[in-house]
């Protein structure tokens, strides 16, 4: 019986396991033993005895660290990175993941560089000094040139440094302020999740149920689409709550509106993807006030309110409602609402469990949004806004793999500005940056939405034309070359005309590997330059 005491107890245990699973999905690094900052504190891992659950948590944790390190590499291909967490028993820090084998597996607390990192909450840069103090313990013995540099980014938990993100480069000149700012956000990315988890330690309950629910999230990770998270919430809410309609709403860009993200149950009144004005609506009230609503006759408690649209409180006879806000940093970002047609109020247990669930979902949503922001920033060139070199190559690999599977063609166009060095020498780098930004705009204006554009090098650009034969690419490449030649680059009283040279190669006509295609297109581009530039050359056939 669903109203019986045994069912309510089982439901409470299950929902506790559900929330813990959400935590392990969003912030798995807190379950790692190395993260303990207090000798007398009890490790959350001591409560996790089931092997399958431990395996799932460890898998999420490792994937998160690898994603962070991959983003560092995207920010700057010259960077290598490692993440270390405190190891109290051995009085130092243990490496969790690294992209360069030279990084030591363990570094002592007394290391001069590490001591400097953990004494501050800000990032630090260390250039190689003649005494080599601390460097060998971090990167091993090697021949030092004196240009090497390390960047240290502390990872905080409850205001304490519990680890750090370490970035190494062979030459200090490769470190840009923009790169440092992005990577600092990556270290905060880890820190924020740890802070959120501090409030949730009491939720470690029944291990067996944790293991069962953990399987639902085994395929989810921080970079997953939020719709996957919502679908998992739907499955779990169906199991643990009784309702006739479940609605998840997030605040829209226009803060006066809400966006329907998920509907389970009746769809006739409003459906997923629709927006509504939150003013004077039941589903908007909890977003405006930031307080839980629980009523079995809501239209009497809030007679002036509609549900979503004017008049719909009479069209749909929902009686009972439980609506809980989704919050982050004291700001309401949405709500999860359950409604019943019958006048049967939701229990205190329902309210408590849904509030716990909403608190965790809020953290996950914020975690995902922060990841997206950092990821978008890290894969784009800071000057032109185009994909950077590594991100373009990653997309190229994806598209060539897809084209091979579906027997499609690709066209690659490599473009390089003619005599661009003279522009920088005669008018300065600021004017040169202006020219590069304008050229990027011209290229973007002449390609399709599905095509991929990247800044491949200093004044070199690349365009990947999806599902297009090489012969069909020629008019587009010629149009770009002509548009740039006809444009007057006017800025700060300086007017300059400039041309660009292009080379083309196609998959699978000229080559079937990314590097081979780039080499052929590059060679064709230099043939254009040898003939005076301002033209397009197609690579020779295989």
C-alpha positions in Angstrom: 0.0 0.0 0.0 1.5 3.4 -1.1 0.1 5.1 2.0 1.5 2.5 4.4 4.4 3.1 6.8 6.7 0.6 5.1 6.3 2.3 1.7 7.0 5.7 3.1 10.2 4.4 4.8 11.3 2.7 1.6 10.5 5.8 -0.4 12.6 8.0 1.9 15.6 5.6 1.7 15.3 5.5 -2.1 15.1 9.3 -2.5 18.2 9.6 -0.2 20.0 7.3 -2.6 18.7 9.3 -5.5 20.1 12.6 -4.2 23.4 11.0 -3.4 23.6 9.7 -6.9 22.9 13.1 -8.3 25.8 14.4 -6.2 28.1 11.6 -7.4 27.1 12.5 -11.0 27.8 16.2 -10.7 30.6 16.4 -8.2 32.3 13.0 -8.0 35.7 14.3 -7.0 34.6 14.8 -3.4 34.3 11.0 -3.0 38.0 10.5 -3.6 40.0 9.8 -0.4 42.8 12.2 -1.4 40.4 15.1 -0.9 40.1 14.9 2.9 41.3 18.1 4.5 40.8 17.2 8.1 42.4 14.2 9.8 39.4 14.0 12.1 36.8 14.3 9.4 35.0 11.2 8.2 35.6 10.3 4.6 32.4 10.0 2.5 34.1 7.0 0.8 33.9 5.1 4.1 30.1 4.9 3.7 30.4 3.5 0.1 31.0 -0.3 0.3 29.2 -1.5 -2.7 31.7 -2.2 -5.5 29.4 -1.2 -8.3 28.6 2.2 -6.8 32.3 2.9 -6.0 33.2 2.0 -9.6 30.6 4.4 -11.0 31.7 7.3 -8.7 35.4 6.7 -9.7 34.5 6.6 -13.4 32.6 10.0 -13.2 35.5 11.5 -11.2 38.2 10.4 -13.6 36.1 11.6 -16.6 35.7 15.0 -15.1 39.4 15.5 -14.5 40.2 14.4 -18.0 37.7 16.9 -19.4 39.4 19.7 -17.4 42.8 18.7 -18.7 41.5 18.4 -22.3 40.2 22.0 -22.0 43.6 23.2 -20.9 45.1 21.7 -24.1 42.4 23.3 -26.2 43.1 26.7 -24.6 46.8 26.4 -25.6 48.3 23.4 -27.4 51.7 24.3 -26.0 50.4 23.6 -22.4 50.7 20.3 -20.5 48.8 19.9 -17.2 48.2 17.8 -14.2 45.8 17.8 -11.3 47.0 17.1 -7.7 45.0 16.5 -4.6 46.2 16.6 -1.0 47.6 13.4 0.5 47.7 13.9 4.3 49.1 10.6 5.2 52.2 11.2 3.1 52.5 14.9 3.7 52.1 16.0 0.1 50.0 15.9 -3.0 49.2 13.0 -5.2 48.7 13.3 -9.0 45.2 12.4 -10.1 45.5 12.9 -13.9 48.2 14.3 -16.2 48.8 15.0 -19.9 52.6 14.8 -19.6 54.4 11.7 -18.2 57.2 13.9 -16.8 54.9 15.2 -14.0 55.7 13.4 -10.8 53.2 11.1 -9.2 53.7 12.7 -5.8 55.1 16.0 -4.7 56.0 16.8 -1.1 54.5 19.7 0.8 57.9 21.2 1.4 58.5 21.8 -2.3 59.2 25.5 -2.7 56.9 26.0 -5.7 54.0 23.9 -4.3 54.3 25.7 -1.0 53.9 29.0 -2.8 50.8 27.8 -4.7 48.9 26.5 -1.6 49.6 29.7 0.4 47.4 31.7 -1.9 43.9 31.5 -3.4 45.1 33.1 -6.6 47.0 31.7 -9.6 50.8 32.0 -9.7 53.4 31.9 -12.5 56.9 30.4 -11.9 59.7 31.0 -14.4 62.7 28.6 -14.3 65.5 29.9 -12.1 69.1 29.1 -12.2 69.0 27.2 -8.9 66.4 24.7 -10.2 64.8 24.8 -6.7 61.7 22.5 -6.7 61.6 21.9 -10.4 63.1 18.4 -10.5 60.6 17.2 -7.9 57.8 18.2 -10.1 59.1 17.4 -13.7 62.1 15.2 -13.1 65.7 15.7 -14.1 66.2 17.2 -17.5 68.3 19.8 -19.3 66.7 23.2 -18.6 66.8 26.0 -21.1 65.7 28.7 -18.6 62.6 29.6 -20.5 60.3 27.0 -18.9 57.4 28.2 -16.9 54.8 26.7 -14.5 51.3 28.0 -13.7 49.7 27.0 -10.4 46.0 27.2 -9.8 44.8 26.2 -6.3 41.7 24.1 -5.8 39.6 25.1 -2.8 37.2 23.3 -0.6 35.4 25.2 2.2 38.0 28.0 1.9 41.0 25.5 2.2 43.4 24.6 -0.5 43.0 20.8 -1.1 44.8 20.5 -4.4 46.0 22.4 -7.5 46.0 22.4 -11.2 49.5 22.6 -12.5 50.3 23.8 -16.1 53.7 23.6 -17.8 55.0 25.2 -20.9 58.5 25.1 -22.5 58.6 28.9 -23.0 57.1 31.7 -21.0 56.2 33.6 -24.2 53.3 31.2 -24.9 51.5 32.3 -21.7 48.8 34.9 -22.5 46.6 36.7 -19.9 43.5 35.3 -21.6 44.8 31.7 -21.3 45.5 32.2 -17.7 42.1 33.6 -17.0 40.3 30.7 -18.7 42.4 28.1 -16.8 41.8 29.8 -13.5 38.1 29.3 -14.2 38.7 25.6 -14.8 40.3 25.3 -11.4 37.3 27.1 -9.9 35.1 24.7 -11.9 36.4 21.9 -9.6 36.3 24.0 -6.5 32.7 25.0 -6.8 31.4 21.5 -6.9 33.4 20.7 -3.7 31.8 23.6 -1.9 28.3 22.6 -2.9 28.9 19.1 -1.6 29.7 20.3 1.9 26.0 20.8 2.7 25.0 17.4 1.5 27.2 15.0 3.6 24.2 13.9 5.7 22.6 12.4 2.6 24.9 9.3 2.5 22.4 6.5 3.1 21.5 3.0 2.0 24.4 1.7 -0.1 22.5 -1.0 -1.9 19.9 1.5 -3.2 22.7 3.9 -4.2 24.2 1.2 -6.4 20.8 0.6 -8.1 20.2 4.2 -8.9 23.8 5.0 -9.8 23.3 2.8 -12.9 20.8 5.3 -14.3 23.5 8.0 -14.4 26.4 5.9 -15.5 26.4 7.3 -19.0 25.8 10.9 -17.9 28.7 13.4 -17.3 29.1 17.2 -16.8 29.3 17.9 -20.5 26.0 15.9 -21.2 23.1 17.8 -22.7 20.7 19.0 -20.0 17.8 17.2 -21.7 19.5 13.9 -20.6 19.4 15.0 -17.0 15.7 16.0 -17.3 14.8 12.6 -18.7 16.5 10.9 -15.8 14.6 13.1 -13.4 11.4 12.1 -15.1 12.1 8.4 -14.6 13.0 8.8 -11.0 10.1 11.1 -10.1 7.7 8.5 -11.6 9.1 5.9 -9.3 9.0 8.0 -6.1 6.1 10.5 -6.4 2.4 10.4 -7.4 1.3 13.1 -9.8 -0.8 13.7 -12.8 1.6 16.3 -14.3 5.3 17.0 -13.7 6.7 20.2 -15.1 10.3 21.5 -15.0 10.7 25.2 -15.8 13.9 27.2 -16.2 14.1 31.0 -16.3 14.4 32.3 -19.9 16.8 34.9 -21.2 14.0 37.4 -20.6 13.7 37.0 -16.8 10.0 37.8 -17.0 9.5 34.5 -18.9 9.9 30.9 -18.1 10.9 28.1 -20.5 9.3 24.7 -20.2 12.1 22.1 -20.2 10.2 18.9 -19.4 6.5 17.8 -19.2 5.4 14.4 -17.9 1.6 13.7 -17.9 -0.9 16.1 -19.4 0.5 18.1 -22.4 -2.7 19.9 -23.5 -2.1 23.1 -21.5 1.5 23.6 -22.3 4.4 21.5 -23.8 8.1 21.3 -23.8 9.9 24.2 -25.6 7.1 26.8 -24.9 7.6 30.0 -23.0 5.2 31.8 -20.7 5.1 35.0 -18.7 5.7 34.2 -15.1 3.7 37.2 -13.7 0.4 36.1 -12.1 1.0 32.4 -12.8 1.2 29.5 -10.4 4.2 28.1 -12.1 5.9 31.5 -12.1 5.1 32.4 -8.5 7.7 30.0 -7.0 10.3 31.5 -9.4 9.4 35.0 -8.3 9.2 34.3 -4.6 11.8 31.6 -4.3 9.6 29.7 -1.9 8.1 26.2 -1.9 4.3 26.0 -2.6 2.3 23.1 -1.3 -1.5 23.2 -1.5 -4.4 20.8 -2.1 -6.7 23.7 -3.2 -4.3 26.1 -4.8 -7.0 28.2 -6.6 -8.4 29.1 -3.2 -5.0 29.9 -1.8 -4.0 31.9 -4.9 -7.3 33.0 -6.5 -5.7 35.7 -8.7 -3.3 33.2 -10.3 -3.5 31.4 -13.6 -1.4 28.2 -14.2 0.5 29.3 -17.3 -1.9 31.5 -19.4 -4.9 33.7 -18.6 -8.0 31.6 -17.9 -6.3 28.2 -17.9 -7.1 27.7 -14.1 -10.7 27.0 -15.2 -9.8 24.8 -18.2 -7.7 22.3 -16.3 -8.9 21.0 -12.9 -5.7 20.4 -11.1 -6.3 20.7 -7.4 -3.1 19.8 -5.5 0.3 21.3 -6.3 3.8 20.9 -4.9 6.3 23.4 -6.5 9.9 23.8 -5.4 12.3 26.4 -6.6 15.6 25.6 -8.3 18.2 28.0 -6.8 21.9 28.8 -7.1 23.7 31.4 -5.1 20.4 32.6 -3.7 19.0 33.3 -7.2 16.0 31.3 -8.4 16.7 29.7 -11.8 13.6 27.6 -12.2 11.2 25.2 -10.5 10.1 21.6 -10.4 6.3 21.3 -10.0 4.0 18.3 -9.5 0.2 18.6 -9.8 -2.7 16.2 -8.9 -6.3 16.3 -10.2 -7.5 15.1 -6.8 -7.5 17.3 -3.6 -4.9 15.2 -1.8 -2.1 17.3 -0.3 1.5 16.3 -0.7 3.1 15.0 2.5 5.9 16.6 4.5 8.1 13.7 3.3 7.3 14.6 -0.3 8.1 18.2 0.3 11.4 17.5 2.0 12.5 15.0 -0.6 11.7 17.2 -3.6 13.5 20.1 -1.9 16.6 17.9 -1.5 16.3 16.8 -5.1 15.9 20.4 -6.4 18.9 21.6 -4.4 21.1 19.0 -6.1 19.6 19.5 -9.5 20.3 23.2 -9.2 23.9 22.5 -8.5 24.1 20.2 -11.5 22.5 22.7 -13.9 24.9 25.4 -12.8 27.8 23.0 -13.1 26.7 22.2 -16.7 26.3 25.8 -17.6 29.7 26.7 -16.3 31.2 23.9 -18.2 29.6 25.1 -21.4 30.8 28.7 -20.9 34.4 27.6 -20.3 34.3 25.1 -23.1 33.0 27.6 -25.6 35.6 30.2 -24.6 38.4 27.6 -24.7 37.7 26.3 -28.3 37.4 29.7 -30.0 40.2 32.1 -31.0 40.2 35.2 -28.8 40.8 37.6 -31.7 38.5 36.4 -34.5 36.0 34.3 -32.6 36.6 31.4 -35.0 37.5 27.9 -33.9 41.1 27.7 -32.8 43.7 25.4 -34.3 43.1 22.4 -32.1 39.3 22.7 -32.0 39.2 22.9 -35.8 41.3 19.7 -36.1 39.0 18.0 -33.6 36.0 18.9 -35.6 37.8 17.9 -38.8 38.4 14.4 -37.4 34.8 14.1 -36.4 33.5 15.1 -39.8 35.9 12.9 -41.8 34.9 10.0 -39.6 31.2 10.8 -40.3 31.8 11.2 -44.0 33.5 7.9 -44.2 30.6 6.1 -42.4 27.9 7.7 -44.6 29.9 7.7 -47.9 29.9 11.5 -48.1 32.4 14.0 -49.4 34.2 16.9 -47.8 35.9 20.0 -49.2 38.8 21.7 -47.4 39.9 25.2 -48.2 43.1 26.7 -46.7 43.5 30.4 -47.1 46.5 32.6 -46.3 46.7 36.4 -46.5 49.2 37.7 -49.1 52.1 39.8 -47.8 50.4 40.3 -44.4 53.7 40.9 -42.7 54.0 44.2 -44.5 50.6 45.3 -43.0 51.9 44.6 -39.5 55.3 46.3 -40.2 53.8 49.4 -41.9 50.7 50.0 -39.7 51.3 48.1 -36.5 49.8 44.9 -34.9 46.6 46.6 -33.8 45.7 47.4 -37.3 46.8 43.9 -38.3 44.4 42.5 -35.7 41.6 44.6 -37.2 42.4 43.1 -40.7 42.3 39.5 -39.3 38.9 40.2 -37.6 37.4 41.6 -40.8 38.8 38.7 -42.9 37.2 36.3 -40.5 33.8 38.1 -40.9 34.1 37.9 -44.7 34.8 34.1 -44.6 31.9 33.5 -42.2 29.5 35.5 -44.4 30.3 33.3 -47.4 29.9 29.9 -45.9 26.8 27.9 -44.8 25.8 27.4 -41.2 26.8 23.7 -41.3 30.3 24.5 -42.6 33.3 24.8 -40.1 35.6 27.8 -40.1 38.8 28.0 -38.1 41.8 30.3 -37.6 44.5 27.8 -38.5 47.5 30.0 -37.8 48.6 33.6 -37.6 47.1 34.9 -40.9 46.0 31.4 -42.1 42.4 30.3 -42.1 40.7 27.0 -42.9 37.2 26.1 -44.1 35.7 22.6 -44.0 32.7 22.3 -46.4 30.5 19.5 -45.1 29.0 16.9 -47.6 30.3 18.9 -50.6 32.2 17.7 -53.6 35.5 19.5 -54.2 34.3 20.9 -57.6 31.2 22.5 -55.8 33.6 24.1 -53.3 35.5 26.1 -56.0 32.8 28.9 -56.4 32.7 29.5 -52.7 36.5 29.7 -52.4 36.6 32.1 -55.4 33.9 34.2 -53.8 35.8 34.5 -50.6 39.0 35.5 -52.5 37.2 38.0 -54.6 35.3 39.6 -51.6 38.6 40.1 -49.7 40.3 41.6 -52.7 37.4 44.1 -53.3 37.2 45.1 -49.7 38.9 48.3 -48.4 40.1 47.7 -44.9 39.5 51.1 -43.3 40.3 51.7 -39.6 41.8 54.7 -37.8 42.3 56.7 -40.9 44.2 53.9 -42.6 42.9 52.4 -45.8 44.5 49.2 -47.1 43.7 46.7 -49.9 44.9 43.1 -49.3 44.5 39.8 -51.1 44.4 36.2 -50.0 45.6 32.9 -51.6 43.6 29.7 -51.3 44.3 26.0 -51.8 41.8 23.2 -51.9 41.6 19.4 -51.4 38.7 17.0 -51.1 37.8 13.8 -49.2 38.1 11.1 -50.5 39.2 12.4 -53.9 42.6 13.7 -52.8 43.2 11.9 -49.5 41.4 10.1 -46.7 43.3 11.3 -43.7 43.1 14.7 -42.0 46.8 15.4 -42.1 47.1 14.4 -45.8 44.2 16.6 -46.8 45.7 19.6 -45.0 49.1 19.0 -46.5 47.7 18.8 -50.1 45.5 21.9 -49.6 48.4 23.8 -48.0 50.7 22.8 -51.0 48.0 24.0 -53.4 47.7 27.3 -51.5 51.5 27.9 -51.8 51.2 27.2 -55.5 48.7 30.0 -55.7 51.1 32.3 -53.9 53.9 31.3 -56.3 51.7 32.5 -59.2 51.1 35.9 -57.6 48.3 35.1 -55.1 44.7 36.4 -55.0 43.4 33.1 -56.6 42.4 29.5 -55.8 44.3 26.3 -56.7 42.9 22.8 -56.4 45.4 20.1 -55.3 46.7 17.5 -57.7 44.9 14.1 -57.6 46.3 11.1 -55.8 
